[in-house]
Amino acid sequence: MLSLVMATLRTTFIMTQTQSDVALSVGLADGAKFKSRKKHKMTPNDQTAAVEVPTINRTVFDLDSFEDVYLTKEVPFQAASSVEEALKRLGGDSTKLLEAVNDGLLADAKRVAAHDTSIPWMQEVEASDGSSKREVFSGTVADSKIVNGMVLNLAKSVYGYNKAAVAKDKTGKQKAKEAAMAFIAGNEVIKNGLKENALQD
């Protein structure tokens, strides 16, 4: 059942949701079944486009303009094809190689821990004396980008939010988003789908 929800949610986030889309989302609770989308086979061009260039991002102060600027520098990098090649690129220094391996192991451990439900999320909570401490998060985690995208789609397609309306009524957008949020909050099927999605990479 949840796999059906996720397939529907992923499609919804990409396409503009219509009134009938919302009805279909609610219909999932009644056991409606839909055909899954065909998987797109990656072509060599797609695979090339999917490769991301590593970057260094930094905010610095520009003495010419006397203001903070956000800069990005592309890092020329190609993964080593063997341990021997990696060691050679580090000048034969086994200590540096071990540090690099541990950096990779730490990154992987963080990825695994992020989706391990046996390890609780913690949040900073301010005490009455002004100090802060970490406590176990008691809420339910979801992906902010996905939720916000769904709220905006519902606000536009179902609850009457559009640019023209906002030009006349500044509160129109907020009211439409609040109505969309209330719809999502009251739909357990959608909430369960968002919860499951948060556990995936």
C-alpha positions as CSV (number, residue, x, y, z in Angstrom):
1,M,0.0,0.0,0.0
2,L,2.7,2.5,0.9
3,S,4.6,1.7,-2.3
4,L,1.5,2.9,-4.2
5,V,1.4,6.0,-2.1
6,M,5.1,6.8,-2.8
7,A,4.7,6.2,-6.6
8,T,1.8,8.6,-6.5
9,L,3.6,11.2,-4.4
10,R,6.7,11.2,-6.6
11,T,4.5,11.8,-9.7
12,T,2.6,14.6,-7.9
13,F,5.8,16.5,-7.0
14,I,7.0,16.6,-10.6
15,M,3.7,17.4,-12.3
16,T,1.2,20.2,-11.4
17,Q,-1.5,18.6,-9.3
18,T,-5.1,19.1,-10.4
19,Q,-8.4,18.7,-8.7
20,S,-8.6,15.1,-10.0
21,D,-5.1,14.4,-8.7
22,V,-6.3,15.2,-5.1
23,A,-9.2,13.0,-5.5
24,L,-6.9,10.1,-6.6
25,S,-4.7,10.8,-3.6
26,V,-7.7,10.4,-1.3
27,G,-8.9,7.4,-3.3
28,L,-5.8,5.5,-2.3
29,A,-7.3,5.1,1.2
30,D,-10.1,3.1,-0.5
31,G,-7.6,0.7,-2.1
32,A,-7.5,2.2,-5.5
33,K,-4.7,0.8,-7.7
34,F,-2.7,2.6,-10.4
35,K,-0.2,1.5,-13.0
36,S,3.3,2.5,-12.1
37,R,5.3,4.7,-14.5
38,K,7.7,3.1,-16.8
39,K,11.3,3.6,-15.7
40,H,13.4,5.8,-17.9
41,K,16.4,4.0,-19.3
42,M,19.5,6.2,-19.0
43,T,21.3,7.0,-22.1
44,P,25.1,7.8,-22.2
45,N,24.1,11.5,-22.4
46,D,21.9,11.2,-19.3
47,Q,24.7,9.4,-17.4
48,T,27.2,12.2,-18.3
49,A,24.7,14.9,-17.2
50,A,24.2,13.1,-13.9
51,V,27.9,13.4,-12.9
52,E,28.3,16.3,-10.5
53,V,31.4,18.3,-10.3
54,P,32.7,18.6,-6.7
55,T,32.7,22.2,-5.4
56,I,34.1,24.3,-2.5
57,N,31.5,26.8,-1.3
58,R,32.6,29.7,0.8
59,T,31.3,33.1,2.0
60,V,34.1,35.7,2.1
61,F,34.4,39.5,2.5
62,D,35.3,41.3,-0.7
63,L,37.6,44.2,0.0
64,D,36.8,45.8,-3.4
65,S,33.1,46.0,-2.9
66,F,33.2,45.9,0.9
67,E,30.4,43.3,1.2
68,D,30.1,39.5,1.8
69,V,30.0,37.4,-1.4
70,Y,29.2,33.7,-1.8
71,L,31.8,32.0,-4.0
72,T,32.0,28.5,-5.5
73,K,35.2,26.8,-6.8
74,E,35.0,23.7,-9.0
75,V,37.4,20.9,-7.8
76,P,39.1,18.8,-10.5
77,F,38.7,15.3,-9.2
78,Q,38.5,11.7,-10.5
79,A,37.9,8.8,-8.3
80,A,40.8,6.3,-7.9
81,S,40.3,2.9,-9.5
82,S,42.4,1.0,-6.9
83,V,43.9,1.3,-3.5
84,E,47.4,1.4,-5.1
85,E,46.4,4.4,-7.3
86,A,45.0,6.2,-4.3
87,L,48.2,5.6,-2.3
88,K,50.2,6.9,-5.2
89,R,48.2,10.0,-5.5
90,L,48.8,10.7,-1.8
91,G,52.5,10.5,-2.4
92,G,52.8,7.0,-0.9
93,D,51.8,8.3,2.6
94,S,49.8,5.5,4.2
95,T,48.7,7.8,7.0
96,K,47.0,10.1,4.6
97,L,45.4,7.1,2.9
98,L,44.0,5.9,6.2
99,E,42.7,9.4,6.9
100,A,41.0,9.5,3.5
101,V,39.5,6.0,4.1
102,N,38.2,7.1,7.5
103,D,36.6,10.2,6.0
104,G,34.8,8.0,3.6
105,L,33.7,5.6,6.3
106,L,32.4,8.5,8.5
107,A,30.4,9.8,5.6
108,D,28.9,6.4,5.0
109,A,28.2,6.0,8.7
110,K,26.3,9.3,8.7
111,R,24.3,8.2,5.7
112,V,23.3,4.9,7.4
113,A,22.6,6.6,10.7
114,A,20.3,9.1,9.1
115,H,18.0,6.3,8.1
116,D,18.4,4.1,11.1
117,T,15.2,4.4,13.2
118,S,16.9,2.8,16.2
119,I,19.1,6.0,16.5
120,P,16.8,8.9,17.6
121,W,17.0,12.4,16.2
122,M,17.8,15.0,18.8
123,Q,16.8,18.7,19.0
124,E,18.1,21.6,21.0
125,V,15.6,22.8,23.6
126,E,15.9,26.0,25.5
127,A,15.5,25.6,29.3
128,S,13.9,28.2,31.6
129,D,17.3,29.5,32.7
130,G,18.3,30.3,29.2
131,S,20.6,27.3,28.7
132,S,20.0,24.7,26.0
133,K,20.1,21.0,26.0
134,R,19.5,18.1,23.6
135,E,16.3,16.1,23.9
136,V,14.9,13.2,21.8
137,F,12.7,14.6,19.0
138,S,9.2,13.4,19.5
139,G,7.7,14.4,16.2
140,T,7.6,12.7,12.8
141,V,10.4,13.5,10.2
142,A,9.5,14.3,6.6
143,D,11.4,16.0,3.8
144,S,10.8,19.7,3.9
145,K,11.3,20.2,0.1
146,I,8.7,17.5,-0.7
147,V,6.2,18.8,1.8
148,N,6.6,22.4,0.7
149,G,6.3,21.4,-3.0
150,M,3.1,19.5,-2.3
151,V,1.6,22.4,-0.3
152,L,2.4,24.8,-3.1
153,N,0.9,22.5,-5.8
154,L,-2.3,22.0,-3.8
155,A,-2.5,25.8,-3.0
156,K,-2.3,26.6,-6.7
157,S,-4.5,23.8,-8.2
158,V,-7.2,23.3,-5.5
159,Y,-7.3,26.3,-3.2
160,G,-7.3,29.2,-5.7
161,Y,-3.8,30.6,-5.2
162,N,-2.4,32.3,-8.3
163,K,-0.2,35.3,-9.0
164,A,-3.1,37.5,-10.1
165,A,-5.0,36.8,-6.9
166,V,-2.0,37.6,-4.7
167,A,-1.6,40.9,-6.5
168,K,-5.1,41.9,-5.3
169,D,-5.1,40.0,-1.9
170,K,-1.8,39.8,-0.1
171,T,-3.2,37.2,2.3
172,G,-4.6,35.0,-0.4
173,K,-1.4,33.0,-0.8
174,Q,-1.1,32.4,2.9
175,K,-4.7,31.3,3.3
176,A,-4.4,28.9,0.3
177,K,-1.2,27.4,1.7
178,E,-2.8,27.0,5.2
179,A,-5.7,25.2,3.6
180,A,-3.4,22.9,1.7
181,M,-1.4,22.2,4.8
182,A,-4.6,21.3,6.7
183,F,-5.6,18.9,3.9
184,I,-2.2,17.1,4.1
185,A,-2.3,17.0,7.9
186,G,-5.7,15.4,7.9
187,N,-4.8,12.7,5.3
188,E,-3.1,9.7,6.9
189,V,-2.3,8.0,3.6
190,I,-0.3,11.0,2.4
191,K,1.4,11.5,5.8
192,N,2.4,7.8,5.9
193,G,3.9,8.2,2.4
194,L,5.9,11.3,3.4
195,K,7.1,9.4,6.5
196,E,8.3,6.5,4.4
197,N,9.9,8.7,1.9
198,A,12.0,10.4,4.6
199,L,13.6,7.0,5.4
200,Q,14.9,6.6,1.8
201,D,18.0,8.0,0.2
